[in-house]
Amino acid sequence: MPERSAKKLLEVLPKSLRAALGADLVGIYLYGSYVSGGFEVGVSDLDLVAVTRREVEGLDLSALNLMHAELARRVPAWVDRLEIAYIDRGTLESFRTSPGRLAVMSPGEPFNVRPDRASEWLQNWYLLRETAITVYGPASETNVPPIDRREFVAAVVRYAIDVADRLTGEETPGSLAYAVLVLCRARFTHDTGEQASKEDGAAWTRRLMPGWEWLIDAALRCRLSRGVVGFDDTRTHGAAVEFVRLVATGLGHQAIGRRVSSDPRAANASRRSSRPS
């Protein structure tokens, strides 16, 4: 176990969730860096999915909120490093088309039913199906339909571009370092088709983008300090925004290029439009 306290949490959580949800609990699954690599002790979050029988709006959310508070009291090391997404089995099995919602407990925000649709979480469902450890219940692939790796790569790229589009220039140092590392990871996944940790993405992008090594290293240091060290001066802040938008623009252009080249009609139209008049 990367952290001893994680073992205690993973022992307590199933009992707590069964007490709160009863027969509505189908399964609990652990995924993310703790399972796949790149987990940093004292820094990385634990990412879990709880699959339920009933849609999340029909669950006793007040009881779950109380359970989360009790969990934080019993395992305080994870009070702001634990993400649990609740989704019903029917929504997960048909996530591409289902209008169903998720309820999420996540660092930095209160427990809430999210407005985003389940389809927007495709990269999470891919990792859930392909890499998750079952904490309680049946194997994760019994709840998640097959997802093509190309769908996963497209979802990773789409999320990274969304992160870049949401930049306002007013981000905290930790949020800006996160954005830099998300774009690095997306570059790795885009180029290789493989899942990556933030560290893998950083190492990959350092090699491909000489001149930006200092910024990527600063983002890693800031992450390891949980947002305390670095990314708080004007030069670094401005460079980070420039880097994120630069990488996102490259990813967006290449994604469009792949879509055009895969459609003969679009490719023909592109060639016609580029002919000299």
C-alpha positions as CSV (number, residue, x, y, z in Angstrom):
1,M,0.0,0.0,0.0
2,P,1.4,3.4,-0.9
3,E,0.0,4.8,2.4
4,R,-0.7,2.8,5.5
5,S,-3.8,5.0,6.3
6,A,-5.3,4.0,2.9
7,K,-5.6,0.5,4.0
8,K,-7.7,1.6,7.0
9,L,-9.9,3.8,4.8
10,L,-10.5,0.9,2.4
11,E,-11.5,-1.3,5.3
12,V,-13.8,1.3,6.8
13,L,-15.4,2.6,3.6
14,P,-17.3,-0.6,2.5
15,K,-18.9,-0.9,5.9
16,S,-19.8,2.7,6.0
17,L,-21.3,2.7,2.6
18,R,-23.3,-0.5,3.2
19,A,-24.7,1.1,6.4
20,A,-25.7,4.3,4.5
21,L,-27.0,2.7,1.3
22,G,-28.1,-0.8,2.3
23,A,-29.3,-2.8,-0.6
24,D,-28.8,0.1,-2.9
25,L,-25.1,-0.5,-3.0
26,V,-23.9,-2.6,-5.9
27,G,-20.1,-2.1,-5.9
28,I,-17.2,0.0,-4.8
29,Y,-14.1,0.4,-7.1
30,L,-10.7,2.0,-6.7
31,Y,-8.9,3.4,-9.7
32,G,-6.5,6.3,-10.6
33,S,-2.9,6.7,-9.7
34,Y,-3.1,4.5,-6.6
35,V,-3.8,1.6,-8.9
36,S,-2.1,2.6,-12.1
37,G,1.1,4.3,-10.9
38,G,2.3,7.8,-10.2
39,F,0.8,7.9,-6.7
40,E,2.6,10.5,-4.5
41,V,2.4,9.8,-0.7
42,G,0.7,12.7,1.0
43,V,-0.2,14.4,-2.2
44,S,-2.3,12.2,-4.5
45,D,-6.0,11.6,-4.1
46,L,-7.8,8.3,-3.8
47,D,-10.4,8.0,-6.7
48,L,-13.4,5.7,-6.1
49,V,-16.7,4.9,-7.8
50,A,-19.7,3.6,-5.9
51,V,-22.2,2.0,-8.2
52,T,-25.8,2.0,-6.9
53,R,-29.1,0.3,-7.8
54,R,-31.2,3.5,-7.5
55,E,-30.5,6.8,-9.4
56,V,-28.5,9.2,-7.3
57,E,-31.4,11.6,-6.9
58,G,-33.3,8.8,-5.2
59,L,-30.6,8.0,-2.6
60,D,-30.5,9.4,0.9
61,L,-27.9,12.1,0.2
62,S,-28.1,13.5,3.7
63,A,-27.1,10.1,5.1
64,L,-24.2,9.9,2.7
65,N,-23.1,13.4,3.7
66,L,-23.1,12.3,7.3
67,M,-21.1,9.2,6.4
68,H,-18.5,11.3,4.6
69,A,-18.1,13.5,7.7
70,E,-17.7,10.4,9.9
71,L,-15.2,9.0,7.4
72,A,-13.1,12.2,7.6
73,R,-13.2,12.0,11.4
74,R,-12.0,8.4,11.5
75,V,-9.4,8.7,8.7
76,P,-8.3,12.4,8.8
77,A,-5.4,11.9,6.4
78,W,-7.8,11.7,3.5
79,V,-10.2,14.5,4.5
80,D,-9.3,16.6,1.4
81,R,-7.8,13.8,-0.8
82,L,-10.8,11.6,-1.4
83,E,-13.1,11.6,-4.5
84,I,-16.1,9.3,-4.6
85,A,-18.4,9.4,-7.6
86,Y,-21.8,7.8,-7.1
87,I,-23.6,6.5,-10.2
88,D,-26.5,4.0,-10.6
89,R,-25.8,0.8,-12.6
90,G,-28.4,1.6,-15.3
91,T,-26.8,5.0,-16.0
92,L,-23.3,3.5,-16.1
93,E,-24.3,0.7,-18.4
94,S,-25.8,3.2,-20.9
95,F,-23.6,6.2,-20.1
96,R,-23.2,7.3,-23.7
97,T,-26.9,8.1,-24.0
98,S,-28.3,8.1,-20.5
99,P,-29.5,11.5,-19.1
100,G,-28.7,10.1,-15.6
101,R,-26.5,12.2,-13.2
102,L,-23.7,11.5,-10.7
103,A,-23.3,12.6,-7.1
104,V,-19.7,13.5,-6.3
105,M,-17.7,14.0,-3.2
106,S,-14.5,15.7,-4.3
107,P,-11.7,17.8,-2.7
108,G,-12.6,21.5,-2.7
109,E,-16.3,21.1,-3.3
110,P,-19.3,20.0,-1.2
111,F,-21.0,16.7,-1.8
112,N,-23.4,17.4,-4.7
113,V,-25.3,16.0,-7.7
114,R,-23.3,17.2,-10.7
115,P,-25.0,18.8,-13.7
116,D,-22.7,17.1,-16.2
117,R,-23.9,14.0,-17.9
118,A,-22.3,10.6,-17.4
119,S,-21.0,10.6,-21.0
120,E,-18.6,13.4,-20.0
121,W,-16.9,11.0,-17.7
122,L,-15.9,8.6,-20.4
123,Q,-12.2,8.6,-19.5
124,N,-13.1,7.7,-15.9
125,W,-15.3,4.8,-17.1
126,Y,-12.6,3.5,-19.3
127,L,-10.1,3.4,-16.4
128,L,-12.8,1.9,-14.2
129,R,-13.4,-0.9,-16.6
130,E,-9.7,-1.6,-17.6
131,T,-7.8,-0.9,-14.4
132,A,-10.0,-0.7,-11.3
133,I,-9.6,-2.8,-8.1
134,T,-12.8,-4.1,-6.8
135,V,-13.2,-3.1,-3.1
136,Y,-16.7,-4.5,-2.8
137,G,-19.2,-6.2,-5.2
138,P,-18.8,-7.7,-8.7
139,A,-16.0,-7.0,-11.1
140,S,-16.1,-3.5,-12.6
141,E,-16.5,-4.8,-16.2
142,T,-19.9,-6.2,-15.3
143,N,-21.2,-2.6,-14.8
144,V,-19.2,-0.7,-17.6
145,P,-19.7,-1.5,-21.3
146,P,-16.7,-1.9,-23.5
147,I,-15.0,1.4,-24.5
148,D,-12.6,1.6,-27.4
149,R,-9.2,3.0,-26.7
150,R,-9.6,5.6,-29.4
151,E,-12.7,6.9,-27.5
152,F,-10.5,7.1,-24.3
153,V,-7.8,9.0,-26.1
154,A,-10.3,11.5,-27.6
155,A,-11.9,12.0,-24.2
156,V,-8.5,12.7,-22.6
157,V,-7.7,15.3,-25.3
158,R,-11.2,16.8,-25.0
159,Y,-10.8,17.2,-21.3
160,A,-7.4,18.8,-21.6
161,I,-8.7,21.3,-24.2
162,D,-11.6,22.1,-21.8
163,V,-9.1,22.8,-19.0
164,A,-7.2,25.2,-21.3
165,D,-10.4,26.9,-22.4
166,R,-11.5,27.5,-18.8
167,L,-8.3,29.4,-17.9
168,T,-9.0,32.9,-16.8
169,G,-5.5,34.0,-15.7
170,E,-6.8,34.2,-12.1
171,E,-6.0,30.6,-11.1
172,T,-4.3,29.7,-7.9
173,P,-0.8,28.3,-8.2
174,G,-2.0,24.8,-7.5
175,S,-4.7,25.0,-10.1
176,L,-2.4,26.3,-12.7
177,A,0.2,23.6,-12.0
178,Y,-2.6,21.1,-12.4
179,A,-3.5,22.5,-15.8
180,V,0.1,22.3,-17.0
181,L,0.4,18.7,-16.0
182,V,-3.0,17.7,-17.4
183,L,-1.9,19.1,-20.8
184,C,1.4,17.2,-20.5
185,R,-0.5,14.0,-19.7
186,A,-2.9,14.6,-22.6
187,R,0.0,15.1,-25.0
188,F,1.5,11.7,-23.9
189,T,-1.9,9.9,-24.3
190,H,-2.5,11.6,-27.7
191,D,0.9,10.6,-29.0
192,T,1.1,7.0,-27.6
193,G,-2.5,5.9,-27.1
194,E,-1.6,4.9,-23.6
195,Q,-2.8,6.0,-20.2
196,A,-0.2,8.1,-18.3
197,S,0.5,9.5,-14.9
198,K,1.2,13.2,-14.5
199,E,4.8,12.3,-14.1
200,D,4.9,10.2,-17.3
201,G,3.2,13.0,-19.2
202,A,5.7,15.6,-17.8
203,A,8.7,13.5,-18.7
204,W,7.3,12.9,-22.2
205,T,6.5,16.6,-22.9
206,R,9.9,17.8,-21.5
207,R,11.6,15.8,-24.3
208,L,9.3,17.1,-27.0
209,M,9.2,20.7,-26.1
210,P,12.7,22.0,-25.3
211,G,12.7,25.4,-23.6
212,W,9.7,24.5,-21.4
213,E,11.5,22.1,-19.1
214,W,11.8,24.7,-16.4
215,L,8.0,25.3,-16.3
216,I,7.1,21.6,-16.3
217,D,9.6,21.0,-13.4
218,A,8.1,24.0,-11.6
219,A,4.6,22.5,-12.0
220,L,5.8,19.2,-10.5
221,R,7.3,20.9,-7.6
222,C,4.2,22.9,-7.0
223,R,2.1,19.7,-7.1
224,L,4.3,17.9,-4.6
225,S,4.0,20.9,-2.3
226,R,0.2,20.8,-2.7
227,G,0.2,24.3,-4.3
228,V,2.4,25.9,-1.7
229,V,5.7,26.2,-3.6
230,G,6.1,28.1,-6.9
231,F,3.8,29.3,-9.6
232,D,3.2,32.5,-7.6
233,D,5.3,34.9,-9.6
234,T,4.3,36.9,-12.7
235,R,6.8,35.2,-15.1
236,T,5.8,31.6,-14.2
237,H,2.1,32.4,-14.2
238,G,2.2,34.0,-17.6
239,A,4.4,31.2,-19.1
240,A,2.0,28.6,-17.7
241,V,-1.0,30.1,-19.3
242,E,0.9,30.4,-22.6
243,F,2.1,26.8,-22.4
244,V,-1.3,25.3,-21.6
245,R,-2.9,27.2,-24.5
246,L,-0.1,26.3,-26.9
247,V,-0.3,22.5,-26.1
248,A,-4.1,22.6,-26.3
249,T,-4.1,24.3,-29.7
250,G,-1.7,21.6,-31.0
251,L,-3.9,18.9,-29.7
252,G,-7.0,20.4,-31.1
253,H,-5.5,20.9,-34.6
254,Q,-4.2,17.3,-34.7
255,A,-7.5,15.9,-33.5
256,I,-9.3,17.8,-36.3
257,G,-6.7,16.5,-38.8
258,R,-7.3,12.9,-37.8
259,R,-11.1,13.4,-38.2
260,V,-10.7,14.9,-41.6
261,S,-8.3,12.2,-42.8
262,S,-10.6,9.4,-41.6
263,D,-13.5,10.7,-43.7
264,P,-12.9,10.4,-47.5
265,R,-15.6,13.0,-48.3
266,A,-14.1,15.5,-45.9
267,A,-10.6,14.8,-47.2
268,N,-11.8,15.4,-50.8
269,A,-13.5,18.6,-49.8
270,S,-10.3,19.7,-48.0
271,R,-8.3,19.0,-51.2
272,R,-10.8,20.9,-53.3
273,S,-10.7,23.9,-51.1
274,S,-6.9,24.0,-51.1
275,R,-6.5,24.0,-54.9
276,P,-5.1,27.2,-56.4
277,S,-7.8,29.3,-58.1
